[in-house]
Amino acid sequence: MLVDDDADDQEIFLYALKELHSPVTCLFARDGREALQKLAAAQPKPDYIFLDLNMAPMDGRACLEALKSDALLRDIPVIIYSTSSDPRTREEMMRLGASGYWVKDVSVAKLCGWLKKLLETPQTV
């Protein structure tokens, strides 16, 4: 699942997934509230949640906290996928339970590489 309010970022992410030629399905949500609603109904639950930080009405930080406090969702790895490269933000998100932190301002090729590595070796985020 990708939680991101930017349609261009959603399109780039989907393009990168398609480039992997892997049978992956991706759910999309525009903010944290929509993500939590979709996750409540999703069966099966997603293997990963990629979460942007800057969204409204529920931002990524609040969504991460809600995910990690929900017994049915807390074990899904959450990878922060943000434009912020601030090390303090990264540290805070990791303290809150994020499994990884990817900065968006990378090439599509690099995003494809990250996703390929994640799908091939799920324990590495």
C-alpha positions in Angstrom: 0.0 0.0 0.0 1.2 3.5 -0.8 -0.2 6.3 1.3 0.5 9.6 -0.6 -1.6 12.6 -1.6 0.5 13.4 -4.6 -0.9 11.8 -7.8 2.5 12.2 -9.6 4.3 10.3 -6.8 1.6 7.6 -6.9 2.1 7.3 -10.7 5.9 7.0 -10.3 5.6 4.4 -7.6 3.2 2.3 -9.8 5.5 2.7 -12.8 8.4 1.4 -10.7 6.4 -1.6 -9.6 5.4 -2.4 -13.1 9.1 -2.2 -14.2 9.8 -5.1 -11.9 7.5 -7.4 -13.9 6.4 -8.9 -10.6 2.8 -9.8 -9.8 2.4 -7.1 -7.2 -0.9 -5.4 -6.3 -0.7 -1.9 -4.8 -3.5 -0.2 -2.9 -3.4 3.6 -2.8 -4.7 6.0 -0.1 -4.5 9.8 -0.2 -4.0 10.3 3.5 -3.7 8.5 6.8 -7.4 8.4 7.5 -8.2 6.9 4.1 -5.4 4.4 4.6 -6.7 3.3 8.0 -10.2 2.8 6.5 -8.9 0.8 3.6 -6.7 -1.3 5.8 -9.6 -2.1 8.1 -11.4 -3.7 5.2 -8.4 -5.1 3.3 -8.1 -8.9 3.1 -5.4 -9.9 3.0 -3.5 -7.1 4.6 -0.7 -5.6 2.6 2.9 -6.9 3.0 4.2 -3.3 3.2 2.9 0.2 3.8 4.8 3.0 2.1 3.9 6.2 3.9 4.4 9.8 3.0 4.7 12.3 5.9 3.2 15.5 4.5 -0.5 14.9 4.0 -3.8 16.3 5.3 -6.1 15.8 7.1 -4.0 12.9 8.8 -0.3 13.1 8.2 2.2 10.3 8.0 3.4 10.7 11.6 -0.2 10.4 13.0 -0.9 7.5 10.7 2.3 5.6 11.7 1.3 6.0 15.4 -2.2 4.7 14.7 -0.8 1.8 12.7 1.6 0.8 15.5 -1.1 1.0 18.1 -3.5 -1.3 16.2 -3.0 -5.0 17.0 -4.1 -6.1 13.5 -1.8 -3.7 11.7 1.2 -3.2 13.9 3.3 -6.0 12.4 3.0 -4.7 8.8 6.4 -3.1 8.0 5.9 0.7 7.4 8.5 2.4 5.1 8.4 6.1 5.3 8.6 7.4 1.7 9.1 11.2 2.0 10.9 14.2 0.4 12.4 15.0 3.7 16.0 13.9 4.1 16.4 15.4 7.6 18.2 12.9 9.8 16.1 14.0 12.8 12.9 13.2 11.0 14.3 9.8 10.0 15.3 9.1 13.6 11.9 10.1 14.9 10.1 7.9 12.5 12.3 4.9 13.3 11.6 5.5 17.0 7.9 5.5 16.3 8.2 2.1 14.6 9.0 2.6 11.0 10.9 -0.2 9.4 12.7 2.0 6.9 13.0 5.5 5.5 13.3 6.2 1.8 13.8 9.7 0.4 11.7 10.4 -2.7 14.1 12.6 -4.5 15.8 9.7 -6.2 15.6 8.4 -9.7 13.0 5.9 -10.8 15.8 3.4 -11.4 16.9 3.7 -7.8 13.3 3.3 -6.6 13.0 0.2 -8.8 16.2 -1.1 -7.3 14.9 -0.6 -3.7 11.6 -2.3 -4.5 13.3 -5.2 -6.3 15.7 -5.7 -3.3 12.7 -5.5 -0.9 10.7 -8.1 -2.9 13.7 -10.5 -3.2 14.9 -10.2 0.4 11.9 -8.9 2.5 13.9 -8.6 5.7 16.0 -5.8 4.3 14.3 -2.4 4.3 
